[in-house]
Amino acid sequence: MIHGAYIAIGIAGIFTFHMLENIGMAMGLLPITGVPLPFVSYGGSSSLTNFICIGLLLNVSSRRKKAIFID
């Protein structure tokens, strides 16, 4: 259960970092590093990696135990 949360937090961190890095580069606040914007920038390996990460998140959410309240 806790491993799924670690996976979800890690993937969210990757997406957040890539978005902030790319927006900072576009605004001129950060140096240009070549980090692509997820699901927007063109790149085969980047898109494949993003889709694999979303697949992992969907798998974690589908295996999550739902709380069932029985009175």
PDB file of N, CA, C, O and CB in Angstrom:
ATOM      1  N   MET A   1       0.828  -1.198   0.000  1.00  0.00           N
ATOM      2  CA  MET A   1       0.000   0.000   0.000  1.00  0.00           C
ATOM      3  C   MET A   1       0.863   1.250   0.000  1.00  0.00           C
ATOM      4  O   MET A   1       0.606   2.190  -0.751  1.00  0.00           O
ATOM      5  CB  MET A   1      -0.937   0.005   1.206  1.00  0.00           C
ATOM      6  N   ILE A   2       1.868   1.259   0.827  1.00  0.00           N
ATOM      7  CA  ILE A   2       2.707   2.453   0.920  1.00  0.00           C
ATOM      8  C   ILE A   2       3.609   2.575  -0.299  1.00  0.00           C
ATOM      9  O   ILE A   2       4.024   3.678  -0.653  1.00  0.00           O
ATOM     10  CB  ILE A   2       3.551   2.420   2.200  1.00  0.00           C
ATOM     11  N   HIS A   3       3.920   1.442  -0.951  1.00  0.00           N
ATOM     12  CA  HIS A   3       4.782   1.488  -2.136  1.00  0.00           C
ATOM     13  C   HIS A   3       4.087   2.226  -3.283  1.00  0.00           C
ATOM     14  O   HIS A   3       4.731   2.950  -4.043  1.00  0.00           O
ATOM     15  CB  HIS A   3       5.168   0.058  -2.577  1.00  0.00           C
ATOM     16  N   GLY A   4       2.784   2.039  -3.401  1.00  0.00           N
ATOM     17  CA  GLY A   4       2.030   2.744  -4.435  1.00  0.00           C
ATOM     18  C   GLY A   4       2.049   4.245  -4.225  1.00  0.00           C
ATOM     19  O   GLY A   4       2.112   5.015  -5.183  1.00  0.00           O
ATOM     20  N   ALA A   5       1.993   4.656  -2.974  1.00  0.00           N
ATOM     21  CA  ALA A   5       2.056   6.090  -2.672  1.00  0.00           C
ATOM     22  C   ALA A   5       3.417   6.659  -3.043  1.00  0.00           C
ATOM     23  O   ALA A   5       3.506   7.779  -3.545  1.00  0.00           O
ATOM     24  CB  ALA A   5       1.767   6.345  -1.184  1.00  0.00           C
ATOM     25  N   TYR A   6       4.483   5.892  -2.798  1.00  0.00           N
ATOM     26  CA  TYR A   6       5.819   6.346  -3.176  1.00  0.00           C
ATOM     27  C   TYR A   6       5.946   6.478  -4.689  1.00  0.00           C
ATOM     28  O   TYR A   6       6.543   7.434  -5.184  1.00  0.00           O
ATOM     29  CB  TYR A   6       6.880   5.382  -2.643  1.00  0.00           C
ATOM     30  N   ILE A   7       5.389   5.526  -5.417  1.00  0.00           N
ATOM     31  CA  ILE A   7       5.417   5.591  -6.876  1.00  0.00           C
ATOM     32  C   ILE A   7       4.660   6.825  -7.361  1.00  0.00           C
ATOM     33  O   ILE A   7       5.147   7.555  -8.224  1.00  0.00           O
ATOM     34  CB  ILE A   7       4.812   4.309  -7.492  1.00  0.00           C
ATOM     35  N   ALA A   8       3.471   7.056  -6.807  1.00  0.00           N
ATOM     36  CA  ALA A   8       2.653   8.201  -7.230  1.00  0.00           C
ATOM     37  C   ALA A   8       3.339   9.525  -6.908  1.00  0.00           C
ATOM     38  O   ALA A   8       3.317  10.442  -7.729  1.00  0.00           O
ATOM     39  CB  ALA A   8       1.276   8.152  -6.557  1.00  0.00           C
ATOM     40  N   ILE A   9       3.936   9.638  -5.750  1.00  0.00           N
ATOM     41  CA  ILE A   9       4.631  10.870  -5.378  1.00  0.00           C
ATOM     42  C   ILE A   9       5.844  11.097  -6.271  1.00  0.00           C
ATOM     43  O   ILE A   9       6.116  12.229  -6.671  1.00  0.00           O
ATOM     44  CB  ILE A   9       5.060  10.823  -3.904  1.00  0.00           C
ATOM     45  N   GLY A  10       6.567  10.042  -6.584  1.00  0.00           N
ATOM     46  CA  GLY A  10       7.735  10.162  -7.450  1.00  0.00           C
ATOM     47  C   GLY A  10       7.364  10.614  -8.853  1.00  0.00           C
ATOM     48  O   GLY A  10       8.022  11.486  -9.421  1.00  0.00           O
ATOM     49  N   ILE A  11       6.311  10.025  -9.418  1.00  0.00           N
ATOM     50  CA  ILE A  11       5.887  10.398 -10.764  1.00  0.00           C
ATOM     51  C   ILE A  11       5.346  11.831 -10.780  1.00  0.00           C
ATOM     52  O   ILE A  11       5.607  12.584 -11.718  1.00  0.00           O
ATOM     53  CB  ILE A  11       4.818   9.416 -11.283  1.00  0.00           C
ATOM     54  N   ALA A  12       4.598  12.202  -9.748  1.00  0.00           N
ATOM     55  CA  ALA A  12       4.116  13.586  -9.664  1.00  0.00           C
ATOM     56  C   ALA A  12       5.288  14.557  -9.550  1.00  0.00           C
ATOM     57  O   ALA A  12       5.244  15.649 -10.117  1.00  0.00           O
ATOM     58  CB  ALA A  12       3.164  13.757  -8.460  1.00  0.00           C
ATOM     59  N   GLY A  13       6.327  14.172  -8.826  1.00  0.00           N
ATOM     60  CA  GLY A  13       7.521  15.007  -8.714  1.00  0.00           C
ATOM     61  C   GLY A  13       8.247  15.163 -10.040  1.00  0.00           C
ATOM     62  O   GLY A  13       8.739  16.245 -10.360  1.00  0.00           O
ATOM     63  N   ILE A  14       8.314  14.077 -10.816  1.00  0.00           N
ATOM     64  CA  ILE A  14       8.947  14.144 -12.130  1.00  0.00           C
ATOM     65  C   ILE A  14       8.192  15.116 -13.030  1.00  0.00           C
ATOM     66  O   ILE A  14       8.797  15.983 -13.661  1.00  0.00           O
ATOM     67  CB  ILE A  14       9.007  12.747 -12.777  1.00  0.00           C
ATOM     68  N   PHE A  15       6.867  14.967 -13.089  1.00  0.00           N
ATOM     69  CA  PHE A  15       6.066  15.848 -13.936  1.00  0.00           C
ATOM     70  C   PHE A  15       6.163  17.299 -13.472  1.00  0.00           C
ATOM     71  O   PHE A  15       6.263  18.208 -14.297  1.00  0.00           O
ATOM     72  CB  PHE A  15       4.606  15.395 -13.941  1.00  0.00           C
ATOM     73  N   THR A  16       6.133  17.521 -12.170  1.00  0.00           N
ATOM     74  CA  THR A  16       6.228  18.888 -11.640  1.00  0.00           C
ATOM     75  C   THR A  16       7.577  19.518 -11.974  1.00  0.00           C
ATOM     76  O   THR A  16       7.647  20.674 -12.390  1.00  0.00           O
ATOM     77  CB  THR A  16       6.014  18.889 -10.118  1.00  0.00           C
ATOM     78  N   PHE A  17       8.643  18.748 -11.789  1.00  0.00           N
ATOM     79  CA  PHE A  17       9.968  19.270 -12.099  1.00  0.00           C
ATOM     80  C   PHE A  17      10.086  19.611 -13.579  1.00  0.00           C
ATOM     81  O   PHE A  17      10.595  20.677 -13.927  1.00  0.00           O
ATOM     82  CB  PHE A  17      11.046  18.261 -11.702  1.00  0.00           C
ATOM     83  N   HIS A  18       9.623  18.723 -14.455  1.00  0.00           N
ATOM     84  CA  HIS A  18       9.727  18.979 -15.890  1.00  0.00           C
ATOM     85  C   HIS A  18       8.921  20.215 -16.291  1.00  0.00           C
ATOM     86  O   HIS A  18       9.372  21.013 -17.112  1.00  0.00           O
ATOM     87  CB  HIS A  18       9.248  17.759 -16.684  1.00  0.00           C
ATOM     88  N   MET A  19       7.735  20.370 -15.713  1.00  0.00           N
ATOM     89  CA  MET A  19       6.926  21.540 -16.053  1.00  0.00           C
ATOM     90  C   MET A  19       7.578  22.828 -15.563  1.00  0.00           C
ATOM     91  O   MET A  19       7.662  23.800 -16.314  1.00  0.00           O
ATOM     92  CB  MET A  19       5.525  21.405 -15.460  1.00  0.00           C
ATOM     93  N   LEU A  20       8.038  22.849 -14.319  1.00  0.00           N
ATOM     94  CA  LEU A  20       8.660  24.061 -13.778  1.00  0.00           C
ATOM     95  C   LEU A  20       9.959  24.396 -14.507  1.00  0.00           C
ATOM     96  O   LEU A  20      10.244  25.562 -14.778  1.00  0.00           O
ATOM     97  CB  LEU A  20       8.932  23.894 -12.281  1.00  0.00           C
ATOM     98  N   GLU A  21      10.740  23.366 -14.822  1.00  0.00           N
ATOM     99  CA  GLU A  21      11.996  23.590 -15.533  1.00  0.00           C
ATOM    100  C   GLU A  21      11.741  24.167 -16.920  1.00  0.00           C
ATOM    101  O   GLU A  21      12.419  25.108 -17.333  1.00  0.00           O
ATOM    102  CB  GLU A  21      12.789  22.286 -15.642  1.00  0.00           C
ATOM    103  N   ASN A  22      10.769  23.612 -17.644  1.00  0.00           N
ATOM    104  CA  ASN A  22      10.485  24.070 -18.990  1.00  0.00           C
ATOM    105  C   ASN A  22       9.899  25.473 -18.991  1.00  0.00           C
ATOM    106  O   ASN A  22      10.271  26.291 -19.833  1.00  0.00           O
ATOM    107  CB  ASN A  22       9.540  23.113 -19.679  1.00  0.00           C
ATOM    108  N   ILE A  23       9.004  25.766 -18.080  1.00  0.00           N
ATOM    109  CA  ILE A  23       8.419  27.110 -17.997  1.00  0.00           C
ATOM    110  C   ILE A  23       9.478  28.131 -17.594  1.00  0.00           C
ATOM    111  O   ILE A  23       9.492  29.252 -18.102  1.00  0.00           O
ATOM    112  CB  ILE A  23       7.247  27.132 -16.990  1.00  0.00           C
ATOM    113  N   GLY A  24      10.371  27.736 -16.672  1.00  0.00           N
ATOM    114  CA  GLY A  24      11.466  28.632 -16.284  1.00  0.00           C
ATOM    115  C   GLY A  24      12.413  28.917 -17.436  1.00  0.00           C
ATOM    116  O   GLY A  24      12.919  30.032 -17.564  1.00  0.00           O
ATOM    117  N   MET A  25      12.658  27.914 -18.279  1.00  0.00           N
ATOM    118  CA  MET A  25      13.507  28.133 -19.455  1.00  0.00           C
ATOM    119  C   MET A  25      12.832  29.073 -20.443  1.00  0.00           C
ATOM    120  O   MET A  25      13.482  29.947 -21.017  1.00  0.00           O
ATOM    121  CB  MET A  25      13.837  26.797 -20.141  1.00  0.00           C
ATOM    122  N   ALA A  26      11.530  28.897 -20.642  1.00  0.00           N
ATOM    123  CA  ALA A  26      10.809  29.741 -21.599  1.00  0.00           C
ATOM    124  C   ALA A  26      10.760  31.196 -21.132  1.00  0.00           C
ATOM    125  O   ALA A  26      10.772  32.115 -21.951  1.00  0.00           O
ATOM    126  CB  ALA A  26       9.385  29.209 -21.808  1.00  0.00           C
ATOM    127  N   MET A  27      10.705  31.399 -19.826  1.00  0.00           N
ATOM    128  CA  MET A  27      10.662  32.759 -19.293  1.00  0.00           C
ATOM    129  C   MET A  27      12.051  33.383 -19.161  1.00  0.00           C
ATOM    130  O   MET A  27      12.172  34.582 -18.907  1.00  0.00           O
ATOM    131  CB  MET A  27       9.976  32.759 -17.946  1.00  0.00           C
ATOM    132  N   GLY A  28      13.086  32.583 -19.329  1.00  0.00           N
ATOM    133  CA  GLY A  28      14.447  33.097 -19.220  1.00  0.00           C
ATOM    134  C   GLY A  28      14.979  33.124 -17.808  1.00  0.00           C
ATOM    135  O   GLY A  28      16.013  33.742 -17.554  1.00  0.00           O
ATOM    136  N   LEU A  29      14.301  32.471 -16.879  1.00  0.00           N
ATOM    137  CA  LEU A  29      14.748  32.461 -15.486  1.00  0.00           C
ATOM    138  C   LEU A  29      15.745  31.351 -15.198  1.00  0.00           C
ATOM    139  O   LEU A  29      16.553  31.459 -14.276  1.00  0.00           O
ATOM    140  CB  LEU A  29      13.562  32.322 -14.566  1.00  0.00           C
ATOM    141  N   LEU A  30      15.689  30.282 -15.986  1.00  0.00           N
ATOM    142  CA  LEU A  30      16.562  29.124 -15.796  1.00  0.00           C
ATOM    143  C   LEU A  30      17.359  28.882 -17.073  1.00  0.00           C
ATOM    144  O   LEU A  30      16.926  29.262 -18.161  1.00  0.00           O
ATOM    145  CB  LEU A  30      15.738  27.858 -15.412  1.00  0.00           C
ATOM    146  N   PRO A  31      18.525  28.249 -16.939  1.00  0.00           N
ATOM    147  CA  PRO A  31      19.312  27.967 -18.146  1.00  0.00           C
ATOM    148  C   PRO A  31      18.629  26.901 -19.004  1.00  0.00           C
ATOM    149  O   PRO A  31      17.875  26.068 -18.500  1.00  0.00           O
ATOM    150  CB  PRO A  31      20.737  27.508 -17.765  1.00  0.00           C
ATOM    151  N   ILE A  32      18.904  26.943 -20.292  1.00  0.00           N
ATOM    152  CA  ILE A  32      18.299  25.995 -21.226  1.00  0.00           C
ATOM    153  C   ILE A  32      18.983  24.649 -21.063  1.00  0.00           C
ATOM    154  O   ILE A  32      20.196  24.530 -21.240  1.00  0.00           O
ATOM    155  CB  ILE A  32      18.408  26.500 -22.697  1.00  0.00           C
ATOM    156  N   THR A  33      18.182  23.622 -20.719  1.00  0.00           N
ATOM    157  CA  THR A  33      18.738  22.297 -20.466  1.00  0.00           C
ATOM    158  C   THR A  33      18.198  21.233 -21.415  1.00  0.00           C
ATOM    159  O   THR A  33      18.782  20.153 -21.501  1.00  0.00           O
ATOM    160  CB  THR A  33      18.456  21.892 -19.046  1.00  0.00           C
ATOM    161  N   GLY A  34      17.131  21.490 -22.113  1.00  0.00           N
ATOM    162  CA  GLY A  34      16.583  20.502 -23.034  1.00  0.00           C
ATOM    163  C   GLY A  34      15.556  19.580 -22.406  1.00  0.00           C
ATOM    164  O   GLY A  34      15.264  18.522 -22.964  1.00  0.00           O
ATOM    165  N   VAL A  35      15.000  19.951 -21.263  1.00  0.00           N
ATOM    166  CA  VAL A  35      13.965  19.150 -20.625  1.00  0.00           C
ATOM    167  C   VAL A  35      12.644  19.419 -21.345  1.00  0.00           C
ATOM    168  O   VAL A  35      12.224  20.572 -21.438  1.00  0.00           O
ATOM    169  CB  VAL A  35      13.856  19.475 -19.094  1.00  0.00           C
ATOM    170  N   PRO A  36      11.982  18.379 -21.854  1.00  0.00           N
ATOM    171  CA  PRO A  36      10.737  18.595 -22.598  1.00  0.00           C
ATOM    172  C   PRO A  36       9.542  18.823 -21.678  1.00  0.00           C
ATOM    173  O   PRO A  36       9.520  18.348 -20.543  1.00  0.00           O
ATOM    174  CB  PRO A  36      10.462  17.409 -23.504  1.00  0.00           C
ATOM    175  N   LEU A  37       8.562  19.545 -22.175  1.00  0.00           N
ATOM    176  CA  LEU A  37       7.321  19.759 -21.445  1.00  0.00           C
ATOM    177  C   LEU A  37       6.447  18.518 -21.622  1.00  0.00           C
ATOM    178  O   LEU A  37       6.168  18.128 -22.756  1.00  0.00           O
ATOM    179  CB  LEU A  37       6.582  21.051 -21.940  1.00  0.00           C
ATOM    180  N   PRO A  38       6.008  17.884 -20.525  1.00  0.00           N
ATOM    181  CA  PRO A  38       5.252  16.625 -20.650  1.00  0.00           C
ATOM    182  C   PRO A  38       3.985  16.783 -21.494  1.00  0.00           C
ATOM    183  O   PRO A  38       3.202  17.712 -21.297  1.00  0.00           O
ATOM    184  CB  PRO A  38       4.876  16.104 -19.265  1.00  0.00           C
ATOM    185  N   PHE A  39       3.804  15.861 -22.433  1.00  0.00           N
ATOM    186  CA  PHE A  39       2.639  15.739 -23.318  1.00  0.00           C
ATOM    187  C   PHE A  39       2.475  16.902 -24.279  1.00  0.00           C
ATOM    188  O   PHE A  39       1.467  16.959 -24.984  1.00  0.00           O
ATOM    189  CB  PHE A  39       1.398  15.608 -22.498  1.00  0.00           C
ATOM    190  N   VAL A  40       3.422  17.836 -24.339  1.00  0.00           N
ATOM    191  CA  VAL A  40       3.321  18.964 -25.250  1.00  0.00           C
ATOM    192  C   VAL A  40       4.504  18.971 -26.214  1.00  0.00           C
ATOM    193  O   VAL A  40       4.314  19.067 -27.426  1.00  0.00           O
ATOM    194  CB  VAL A  40       3.253  20.286 -24.469  1.00  0.00           C
ATOM    195  N   SER A  41       5.721  18.871 -25.685  1.00  0.00           N
ATOM    196  CA  SER A  41       6.912  18.912 -26.524  1.00  0.00           C
ATOM    197  C   SER A  41       7.035  17.637 -27.341  1.00  0.00           C
ATOM    198  O   SER A  41       6.624  16.561 -26.907  1.00  0.00           O
ATOM    199  CB  SER A  41       8.165  19.117 -25.672  1.00  0.00           C
ATOM    200  N   TYR A  42       7.602  17.775 -28.521  1.00  0.00           N
ATOM    201  CA  TYR A  42       7.766  16.633 -29.415  1.00  0.00           C
ATOM    202  C   TYR A  42       8.996  15.842 -28.995  1.00  0.00           C
ATOM    203  O   TYR A  42      10.061  16.409 -28.753  1.00  0.00           O
ATOM    204  CB  TYR A  42       7.886  17.094 -30.894  1.00  0.00           C
ATOM    205  N   GLY A  43       8.840  14.552 -28.914  1.00  0.00           N
ATOM    206  CA  GLY A  43       9.954  13.667 -28.602  1.00  0.00           C
ATOM    207  C   GLY A  43       9.431  12.270 -28.371  1.00  0.00           C
ATOM    208  O   GLY A  43       8.536  12.066 -27.551  1.00  0.00           O
ATOM    209  N   GLY A  44       9.975  11.312 -29.080  1.00  0.00           N
ATOM    210  CA  GLY A  44       9.469   9.945 -28.992  1.00  0.00           C
ATOM    211  C   GLY A  44       9.723   9.294 -27.646  1.00  0.00           C
ATOM    212  O   GLY A  44       8.803   8.747 -27.039  1.00  0.00           O
ATOM    213  N   SER A  45      10.971   9.347 -27.169  1.00  0.00           N
ATOM    214  CA  SER A  45      11.293   8.681 -25.913  1.00  0.00           C
ATOM    215  C   SER A  45      10.642   9.394 -24.725  1.00  0.00           C
ATOM    216  O   SER A  45      10.237   8.746 -23.760  1.00  0.00           O
ATOM    217  CB  SER A  45      12.811   8.616 -25.723  1.00  0.00           C
ATOM    218  N   SER A  46      10.542  10.707 -24.791  1.00  0.00           N
ATOM    219  CA  SER A  46       9.893  11.456 -23.717  1.00  0.00           C
ATOM    220  C   SER A  46       8.400  11.128 -23.648  1.00  0.00           C
ATOM    221  O   SER A  46       7.859  10.914 -22.563  1.00  0.00           O
ATOM    222  CB  SER A  46      10.096  12.966 -23.920  1.00  0.00           C
ATOM    223  N   SER A  47       7.742  11.090 -24.796  1.00  0.00           N
ATOM    224  CA  SER A  47       6.317  10.759 -24.818  1.00  0.00           C
ATOM    225  C   SER A  47       6.076   9.338 -24.326  1.00  0.00           C
ATOM    226  O   SER A  47       5.135   9.084 -23.574  1.00  0.00           O
ATOM    227  CB  SER A  47       5.751  10.928 -26.229  1.00  0.00           C
ATOM    228  N   LEU A  48       6.938   8.409 -24.760  1.00  0.00           N
ATOM    229  CA  LEU A  48       6.805   7.018 -24.324  1.00  0.00           C
ATOM    230  C   LEU A  48       6.963   6.911 -22.810  1.00  0.00           C
ATOM    231  O   LEU A  48       6.199   6.207 -22.149  1.00  0.00           O
ATOM    232  CB  LEU A  48       7.846   6.128 -25.030  1.00  0.00           C
ATOM    233  N   THR A  49       7.947   7.607 -22.268  1.00  0.00           N
ATOM    234  CA  THR A  49       8.172   7.585 -20.822  1.00  0.00           C
ATOM    235  C   THR A  49       6.991   8.190 -20.068  1.00  0.00           C
ATOM    236  O   THR A  49       6.591   7.675 -19.024  1.00  0.00           O
ATOM    237  CB  THR A  49       9.457   8.339 -20.472  1.00  0.00           C
ATOM    238  N   ASN A  50       6.434   9.279 -20.593  1.00  0.00           N
ATOM    239  CA  ASN A  50       5.277   9.903 -19.945  1.00  0.00           C
ATOM    240  C   ASN A  50       4.081   8.964 -19.939  1.00  0.00           C
ATOM    241  O   ASN A  50       3.379   8.863 -18.933  1.00  0.00           O
ATOM    242  CB  ASN A  50       4.909  11.212 -20.648  1.00  0.00           C
ATOM    243  N   PHE A  51       3.843   8.278 -21.046  1.00  0.00           N
ATOM    244  CA  PHE A  51       2.721   7.348 -21.106  1.00  0.00           C
ATOM    245  C   PHE A  51       2.940   6.135 -20.199  1.00  0.00           C
ATOM    246  O   PHE A  51       1.984   5.621 -19.617  1.00  0.00           O
ATOM    247  CB  PHE A  51       2.500   6.890 -22.541  1.00  0.00           C
ATOM    248  N   ILE A  52       4.169   5.679 -20.074  1.00  0.00           N
ATOM    249  CA  ILE A  52       4.464   4.583 -19.143  1.00  0.00           C
ATOM    250  C   ILE A  52       4.200   5.031 -17.711  1.00  0.00           C
ATOM    251  O   ILE A  52       3.643   4.273 -16.917  1.00  0.00           O
ATOM    252  CB  ILE A  52       5.931   4.107 -19.298  1.00  0.00           C
ATOM    253  N   CYS A  53       4.598   6.260 -17.376  1.00  0.00           N
ATOM    254  CA  CYS A  53       4.348   6.779 -16.021  1.00  0.00           C
ATOM    255  C   CYS A  53       2.851   6.881 -15.737  1.00  0.00           C
ATOM    256  O   CYS A  53       2.408   6.541 -14.640  1.00  0.00           O
ATOM    257  CB  CYS A  53       5.010   8.158 -15.842  1.00  0.00           C
ATOM    258  N   ILE A  54       2.074   7.343 -16.706  1.00  0.00           N
ATOM    259  CA  ILE A  54       0.622   7.423 -16.511  1.00  0.00           C
ATOM    260  C   ILE A  54       0.043   6.018 -16.356  1.00  0.00           C
ATOM    261  O   ILE A  54      -0.867   5.809 -15.553  1.00  0.00           O
ATOM    262  CB  ILE A  54      -0.057   8.162 -17.701  1.00  0.00           C
ATOM    263  N   GLY A  55       0.560   5.059 -17.114  1.00  0.00           N
ATOM    264  CA  GLY A  55       0.123   3.674 -16.960  1.00  0.00           C
ATOM    265  C   GLY A  55       0.420   3.125 -15.573  1.00  0.00           C
ATOM    266  O   GLY A  55      -0.401   2.410 -14.998  1.00  0.00           O
ATOM    267  N   LEU A  56       1.587   3.453 -15.034  1.00  0.00           N
ATOM    268  CA  LEU A  56       1.909   3.042 -13.662  1.00  0.00           C
ATOM    269  C   LEU A  56       0.943   3.661 -12.661  1.00  0.00           C
ATOM    270  O   LEU A  56       0.485   2.989 -11.737  1.00  0.00           O
ATOM    271  CB  LEU A  56       3.350   3.434 -13.308  1.00  0.00           C
ATOM    272  N   LEU A  57       0.635   4.937 -12.843  1.00  0.00           N
ATOM    273  CA  LEU A  57      -0.317   5.591 -11.934  1.00  0.00           C
ATOM    274  C   LEU A  57      -1.698   4.951 -12.009  1.00  0.00           C
ATOM    275  O   LEU A  57      -2.355   4.769 -10.984  1.00  0.00           O
ATOM    276  CB  LEU A  57      -0.421   7.082 -12.260  1.00  0.00           C
ATOM    277  N   LEU A  58      -2.139   4.609 -13.213  1.00  0.00           N
ATOM    278  CA  LEU A  58      -3.439   3.955 -13.364  1.00  0.00           C
ATOM    279  C   LEU A  58      -3.440   2.576 -12.717  1.00  0.00           C
ATOM    280  O   LEU A  58      -4.438   2.168 -12.124  1.00  0.00           O
ATOM    281  CB  LEU A  58      -3.809   3.839 -14.842  1.00  0.00           C
ATOM    282  N   ASN A  59      -2.324   1.857 -12.830  1.00  0.00           N
ATOM    283  CA  ASN A  59      -2.220   0.543 -12.208  1.00  0.00           C
ATOM    284  C   ASN A  59      -2.247   0.651 -10.687  1.00  0.00           C
ATOM    285  O   ASN A  59      -2.899  -0.149 -10.016  1.00  0.00           O
ATOM    286  CB  ASN A  59      -0.943  -0.159 -12.663  1.00  0.00           C
ATOM    287  N   VAL A  60      -1.538   1.641 -10.143  1.00  0.00           N
ATOM    288  CA  VAL A  60      -1.540   1.843  -8.686  1.00  0.00           C
ATOM    289  C   VAL A  60      -2.948   2.184  -8.202  1.00  0.00           C
ATOM    290  O   VAL A  60      -3.397   1.671  -7.177  1.00  0.00           O
ATOM    291  CB  VAL A  60      -0.546   2.969  -8.285  1.00  0.00           C
ATOM    292  N   SER A  61      -3.641   3.046  -8.937  1.00  0.00           N
ATOM    293  CA  SER A  61      -4.981   3.443  -8.493  1.00  0.00           C
ATOM    294  C   SER A  61      -5.985   2.305  -8.627  1.00  0.00           C
ATOM    295  O   SER A  61      -6.931   2.226  -7.844  1.00  0.00           O
ATOM    296  CB  SER A  61      -5.463   4.648  -9.289  1.00  0.00           C
ATOM    297  N   SER A  62      -5.797   1.422  -9.605  1.00  0.00           N
ATOM    298  CA  SER A  62      -6.736   0.305  -9.757  1.00  0.00           C
ATOM    299  C   SER A  62      -6.519  -0.764  -8.696  1.00  0.00           C
ATOM    300  O   SER A  62      -7.456  -1.483  -8.348  1.00  0.00           O
ATOM    301  CB  SER A  62      -6.601  -0.313 -11.142  1.00  0.00           C
ATOM    302  N   ARG A  63      -5.305  -0.881  -8.177  1.00  0.00           N
ATOM    303  CA  ARG A  63      -5.012  -1.888  -7.151  1.00  0.00           C
ATOM    304  C   ARG A  63      -5.209  -1.367  -5.729  1.00  0.00           C
ATOM    305  O   ARG A  63      -4.981  -2.092  -4.761  1.00  0.00           O
ATOM    306  CB  ARG A  63      -3.593  -2.380  -7.310  1.00  0.00           C
ATOM    307  N   ARG A  64      -5.628  -0.128  -5.607  1.00  0.00           N
ATOM    308  CA  ARG A  64      -5.845   0.472  -4.292  1.00  0.00           C
ATOM    309  C   ARG A  64      -7.034  -0.184  -3.621  1.00  0.00           C
ATOM    310  O   ARG A  64      -8.067  -0.406  -4.253  1.00  0.00           O
ATOM    311  CB  ARG A  64      -6.062   1.994  -4.408  1.00  0.00           C
ATOM    312  N   LYS A  65      -6.894  -0.491  -2.355  1.00  0.00           N
ATOM    313  CA  LYS A  65      -7.983  -1.116  -1.616  1.00  0.00           C
ATOM    314  C   LYS A  65      -9.016  -0.065  -1.245  1.00  0.00           C
ATOM    315  O   LYS A  65      -8.697   0.964  -0.650  1.00  0.00           O
ATOM    316  CB  LYS A  65      -7.456  -1.830  -0.355  1.00  0.00           C
ATOM    317  N   LYS A  66     -10.240  -0.342  -1.602  1.00  0.00           N
ATOM    318  CA  LYS A  66     -11.328   0.565  -1.291  1.00  0.00           C
ATOM    319  C   LYS A  66     -11.855   0.270   0.122  1.00  0.00           C
ATOM    320  O   LYS A  66     -11.911  -0.883   0.549  1.00  0.00           O
ATOM    321  CB  LYS A  66     -12.461   0.439  -2.344  1.00  0.00           C
ATOM    322  N   ALA A  67     -12.230   1.313   0.817  1.00  0.00           N
ATOM    323  CA  ALA A  67     -12.779   1.147   2.160  1.00  0.00           C
ATOM    324  C   ALA A  67     -14.249   0.761   2.049  1.00  0.00           C
ATOM    325  O   ALA A  67     -15.034   1.424   1.370  1.00  0.00           O
ATOM    326  CB  ALA A  67     -12.610   2.447   3.001  1.00  0.00           C
ATOM    327  N   ILE A  68     -14.601  -0.325   2.731  1.00  0.00           N
ATOM    328  CA  ILE A  68     -15.985  -0.784   2.732  1.00  0.00           C
ATOM    329  C   ILE A  68     -16.479  -0.724   4.184  1.00  0.00           C
ATOM    330  O   ILE A  68     -15.919  -1.349   5.085  1.00  0.00           O
ATOM    331  CB  ILE A  68     -16.116  -2.246   2.128  1.00  0.00           C
ATOM    332  N   PHE A  69     -17.538   0.044   4.366  1.00  0.00           N
ATOM    333  CA  PHE A  69     -18.103   0.193   5.704  1.00  0.00           C
ATOM    334  C   PHE A  69     -19.298  -0.724   5.850  1.00  0.00           C
ATOM    335  O   PHE A  69     -20.268  -0.618   5.099  1.00  0.00           O
ATOM    336  CB  PHE A  69     -18.505   1.657   5.980  1.00  0.00           C
ATOM    337  N   ILE A  70     -19.229  -1.613   6.801  1.00  0.00           N
ATOM    338  CA  ILE A  70     -20.324  -2.557   7.053  1.00  0.00           C
ATOM    339  C   ILE A  70     -20.847  -2.297   8.455  1.00  0.00           C
ATOM    340  O   ILE A  70     -20.098  -2.316   9.431  1.00  0.00           O
ATOM    341  CB  ILE A  70     -19.854  -4.052   6.891  1.00  0.00           C
ATOM    342  N   ASP A  71     -22.141  -2.057   8.531  1.00  0.00           N
ATOM    343  CA  ASP A  71     -22.764  -1.818   9.852  1.00  0.00           C
ATOM    344  C   ASP A  71     -23.426  -3.068  10.363  1.00  0.00           C
ATOM    345  O   ASP A  71     -23.999  -3.062  11.452  1.00  0.00           O
ATOM    346  CB  ASP A  71     -23.792  -0.683   9.780  1.00  0.00           C
TER     347      ASP A  71
END
